[in-house]
Amino acid sequence: MIAITLDVAFCIEALEEALAKHGKPEIFNTDQGSQFTSLAFTNLLKSQEIAISMDGKGAWRDNVFVERLWRTITYEEVYLRAYDSVCEARASLGRYIDGFYNTRRPHSSLDRQTPNEAYFNALPSIAMAA
């Protein structure tokens, strides 16, 4: 989902969409932004019996991987496009993430594998360990 602002209603809608699409996680981690600490947002997590984890103030290391991902997306996709609408931005970002970043773009931190290769190749060994 993409929004122009990051308000509580948008975050709740995104959470509900993620739960419907991917199921319930054991734990949900966020920063301490007001939208994530709101009663509406935390009550939704509690109603689903999802443990809540929030990064400490000034704990920049907690977000370093997500911040790096968004930096890559910004430089490799967003700055190269002139979206005419939020709808167009959503579609273009979806194509970039699903059609390129996860499937065709090798990552040095994954030994030059794509995220999909690293994840799906690890599934048999994860299943065997369980």
Rosetta silent file (secondary structure, phi, psi, omega in degrees, C-alpha in Angstrom):
SEQUENCE: MIAITLDVAFCIEALEEALAKHGKPEIFNTDQGSQFTSLAFTNLLKSQEIAISMDGKGAWRDNVFVERLWRTITYEEVYLRAYDSVCEARASLGRYIDGFYNTRRPHSSLDRQTPNEAYFNALPSIAMAA
SCORE:     score description
SCORE:     0.000 S_00000001
   1 L     0.000  148.255  177.769    0.000    0.000    0.000 S_00000001
   2 L  -130.522  139.223  176.757    1.066    3.543   -0.671 S_00000001
   3 L  -139.539  159.730  177.790   -0.255    6.705    0.909 S_00000001
   4 L   -78.313  -31.366  176.918    0.606   10.359    0.806 S_00000001
   5 L  -125.732  162.310  179.898    0.542   10.540    4.622 S_00000001
   6 L  -112.847   72.178 -179.681    1.207    7.978    7.325 S_00000001
   7 L   -97.086  173.905 -175.781   -1.823    8.434    9.551 S_00000001
   8 H   -59.615  -44.929 -177.139   -3.502    5.929   11.874 S_00000001
   9 H   -60.141  -42.987  178.395   -6.308    5.052    9.441 S_00000001
  10 H   -63.705  -43.716 -178.785   -3.847    4.209    6.682 S_00000001
  11 H   -63.916  -38.851  177.476   -1.711    2.087    9.028 S_00000001
  12 H   -66.420  -43.043  178.463   -4.753    0.158   10.231 S_00000001
  13 H   -61.772  -42.941  178.753   -5.890   -0.414    6.650 S_00000001
  14 H   -64.085  -41.793  178.117   -2.404   -1.628    5.691 S_00000001
  15 H   -63.118  -45.640  179.265   -2.284   -3.937    8.715 S_00000001
  16 H   -61.963  -40.096  177.769   -5.717   -5.388    7.937 S_00000001
  17 H   -64.284  -43.008  179.688   -4.705   -5.967    4.311 S_00000001
  18 H   -64.065  -41.237  178.432   -1.477   -7.672    5.388 S_00000001
  19 H   -63.693  -42.131  179.942   -3.334   -9.917    7.845 S_00000001
  20 H   -66.309  -37.925 -176.816   -5.865  -10.890    5.184 S_00000001
  21 H   -79.781  -40.399 -168.481   -3.134  -11.580    2.605 S_00000001
  22 H  -119.053   -4.977 -179.097   -0.444  -13.197    4.736 S_00000001
  23 L    85.909 -178.342 -173.249   -2.066  -14.330    7.952 S_00000001
  24 L   -90.352  124.777  173.998   -1.265  -13.493   11.539 S_00000001
  25 L   -81.769  165.536  175.428    2.362  -13.124   12.668 S_00000001
  26 L   -74.156  -35.761 -174.676    3.459  -13.982   16.181 S_00000001
  27 E  -140.490  147.546  179.314    4.973  -10.542   16.715 S_00000001
  28 E  -125.832  121.808 -176.912    4.654   -7.115   15.077 S_00000001
  29 E  -110.215  133.098  175.835    7.562   -4.656   15.318 S_00000001
  30 E  -140.473  176.722  168.576    7.311   -0.908   14.711 S_00000001
  31 L   -87.042 -172.051 -176.145    8.940    2.290   15.805 S_00000001
  32 L   -97.437   30.955  176.741    7.244    4.508   18.383 S_00000001
  33 L   -60.992  151.048 -175.557    5.436    6.721   15.885 S_00000001
  34 H   -60.677  -30.524  178.540    2.107    8.073   17.092 S_00000001
  35 H   -67.788  -31.420 -178.812    0.193    6.045   14.507 S_00000001
  36 H   -86.624  -21.621  178.517    1.675    2.805   15.884 S_00000001
  37 H   -95.434   -1.458 -179.918    1.212    3.691   19.555 S_00000001
  38 L   -64.712  152.019  178.254   -2.405    4.774   19.063 S_00000001
  39 H   -61.112  -38.872 -178.728   -5.096    2.785   20.879 S_00000001
  40 H   -60.829  -44.481 -177.967   -6.801    1.931   17.592 S_00000001
  41 H   -70.906  -49.338 -177.805   -3.634    0.362   16.145 S_00000001
  42 H   -67.261  -34.028  177.549   -2.477   -1.447   19.285 S_00000001
  43 H   -65.921  -34.907  176.639   -6.008   -2.678   20.041 S_00000001
  44 H   -63.339  -44.326  177.861   -6.198   -4.240   16.567 S_00000001
  45 H   -62.323  -45.096 -179.724   -2.954   -6.120   17.244 S_00000001
  46 H   -63.478  -39.425 -179.674   -4.156   -7.187   20.691 S_00000001
  47 H   -63.900  -25.579  178.022   -7.519   -8.350   19.329 S_00000001
  48 L   -94.046    3.541 -177.786   -5.619  -10.655   16.972 S_00000001
  49 L    56.740   45.034  177.369   -3.370  -11.850   19.842 S_00000001
  50 L  -103.797  125.774  178.623   -0.270  -10.511   18.087 S_00000001
  51 E   -65.724  141.645 -177.422    2.635   -9.597   20.367 S_00000001
  52 E  -106.524  129.550  176.788    3.692   -5.959   20.054 S_00000001
  53 E  -127.175  129.444  178.187    7.343   -4.948   19.837 S_00000001
  54 E  -125.627  137.627  178.303    8.448   -1.337   19.564 S_00000001
  55 L   -65.299  148.948  176.697   11.918   -0.018   18.935 S_00000001
  56 L   -73.028  157.406  178.093   13.454    2.110   21.642 S_00000001
  57 L   -60.943  133.087  179.097   13.824    5.853   21.174 S_00000001
  58 L    74.518   10.083 -178.290   16.928    6.638   19.178 S_00000001
  59 L   -87.997   68.661 -176.149   17.452    2.973   18.282 S_00000001
  60 H   -60.331  -28.116 -178.948   18.369    3.631   14.658 S_00000001
  61 H   -64.460  -25.873 -179.850   19.916    0.170   14.318 S_00000001
  62 H   -64.642  -28.938 -176.891   16.464   -1.403   14.665 S_00000001
  63 H  -105.571    4.958 -169.902   15.390    0.113   11.347 S_00000001
  64 H   -59.552  -37.184 -178.568   18.652   -0.053    9.430 S_00000001
  65 H   -71.436  -40.948  178.128   17.560   -2.865    7.088 S_00000001
  66 H   -68.558  -40.997  178.204   14.236   -1.273    6.222 S_00000001
  67 H   -61.796  -38.567  178.136   15.880    2.133    5.786 S_00000001
  68 H   -66.146  -41.954  176.856   18.426    0.553    3.406 S_00000001
  69 H   -58.437  -49.693 -178.332   15.625   -1.108    1.425 S_00000001
  70 H   -66.510  -31.175  175.007   13.758    2.193    1.052 S_00000001
  71 H   -63.605  -44.426  178.566   16.968    3.985    0.039 S_00000001
  72 H   -62.324  -47.557  179.889   17.460    1.425   -2.733 S_00000001
  73 H   -60.629  -41.921 -179.539   13.836    1.692   -3.868 S_00000001
  74 H   -61.588  -47.940 -176.285   14.040    5.487   -3.819 S_00000001
  75 H   -76.962  -34.411 -176.135   17.204    5.662   -5.945 S_00000001
  76 H   -90.361  -15.402 -177.222   16.465    2.758   -8.308 S_00000001
  77 L  -130.137  -62.784 -169.425   12.747    3.406   -8.854 S_00000001
  78 H   -61.922  -49.217 -177.221   11.137    6.511   -7.368 S_00000001
  79 H   -67.537  -16.933 -179.230   13.694    9.146   -8.454 S_00000001
  80 H   -91.810   -3.669 -175.977   13.661    7.747  -12.002 S_00000001
  81 L  -119.870  156.389  171.747    9.883    8.093  -12.441 S_00000001
  82 L  -123.773   85.343 -176.976    7.409   10.935  -12.577 S_00000001
  83 L   -66.427  138.301  177.771    4.236    9.309  -11.298 S_00000001
  84 L   -88.041  -16.451 -177.758    1.011   10.991  -12.365 S_00000001
  85 L  -159.101  165.696  175.127   -1.005    9.564   -9.484 S_00000001
  86 H   -62.693  -38.375  178.877   -0.819    7.509   -6.312 S_00000001
  87 H   -59.889  -43.817  178.691   -2.410    4.657   -8.271 S_00000001
  88 H   -66.313  -39.012  178.266    0.394    4.773  -10.840 S_00000001
  89 H   -62.674  -44.185  177.617    3.022    4.909   -8.080 S_00000001
  90 H   -57.026  -48.305 -177.478    1.512    1.822   -6.423 S_00000001
  91 H   -64.006  -44.088 -178.095    1.553   -0.137   -9.677 S_00000001
  92 H   -66.933  -42.822  177.877    5.087    0.907  -10.576 S_00000001
  93 H   -65.299  -37.525  176.369    6.477    0.168   -7.106 S_00000001
  94 H   -61.283  -44.393  178.022    4.739   -3.212   -7.128 S_00000001
  95 H   -63.296  -40.867 -179.448    6.357   -4.070  -10.455 S_00000001
  96 H   -63.904  -49.300 -175.724    9.752   -2.936   -9.164 S_00000001
  97 H   -69.502  -50.645 -176.360    9.570   -4.907   -5.900 S_00000001
  98 H   -78.675  -36.730 -173.879    7.898   -8.078   -7.197 S_00000001
  99 H   -93.602  -14.663 -178.990    9.235   -8.091  -10.759 S_00000001
 100 H  -129.778  -62.181 -172.534   12.768   -6.856  -10.222 S_00000001
 101 H   -56.644  -47.416 -176.299   14.019   -6.355   -6.644 S_00000001
 102 L   -84.286  -21.381 -171.257   12.926   -9.776   -5.326 S_00000001
 103 L  -115.486  -27.467 -175.572   13.334  -11.825   -8.500 S_00000001
 104 L  -123.750  -16.839 -175.502   16.066  -10.429  -10.756 S_00000001
 105 L   -90.647  111.144  177.285   18.290   -8.082   -8.725 S_00000001
 106 L   -69.901  146.604 -177.918   21.236   -9.918   -7.129 S_00000001
 107 E  -118.025  129.003 -179.305   22.166   -8.733   -3.637 S_00000001
 108 H   -61.833  -34.816 -179.089   25.735   -8.655   -2.376 S_00000001
 109 H   -71.854  -12.343  178.992   24.553   -9.425    1.171 S_00000001
 110 H  -110.614   26.878  179.790   22.901  -12.611   -0.160 S_00000001
 111 L    57.956   42.810  177.593   26.016  -13.877   -1.944 S_00000001
 112 L    67.272   16.676  172.952   24.738  -12.425   -5.253 S_00000001
 113 E   -89.504  161.271  170.105   21.409  -14.267   -4.988 S_00000001
 114 L   -81.156  161.638  175.791   18.047  -12.569   -5.349 S_00000001
 115 H   -56.481  -40.644  178.850   15.865  -12.416   -2.222 S_00000001
 116 H   -62.439  -43.010  178.566   13.560  -15.048   -3.729 S_00000001
 117 H   -61.948  -46.352 -178.935   16.486  -17.390   -4.413 S_00000001
 118 H   -62.321  -43.047 -178.046   17.863  -16.950   -0.906 S_00000001
 119 H   -70.251  -52.872 -174.926   14.467  -17.483    0.717 S_00000001
 120 H   -71.017  -29.675  176.002   13.189  -20.371   -1.369 S_00000001
 121 H   -70.327  -27.568 -178.727   16.552  -22.177   -1.428 S_00000001
 122 H   -83.015  -17.365 -176.553   16.615  -22.027    2.397 S_00000001
 123 H   -56.981  -45.663  179.887   13.119  -23.484    2.835 S_00000001
 124 H   -59.332  -41.240 -178.969   14.138  -27.192    2.600 S_00000001
 125 H   -72.221  -31.445  176.373   16.829  -26.792    5.289 S_00000001
 126 H   -67.284  -44.477 -179.939   14.457  -24.778    7.505 S_00000001
 127 H   -62.853  -38.031 -179.878   11.783  -27.453    7.156 S_00000001
 128 H   -68.018  -33.023 -178.324   14.288  -30.201    8.003 S_00000001
 129 H   -74.801  -21.787 -176.312   15.392  -28.347   11.139 S_00000001
 130 L   -74.695    0.000    0.000   11.833  -28.032   12.442 S_00000001
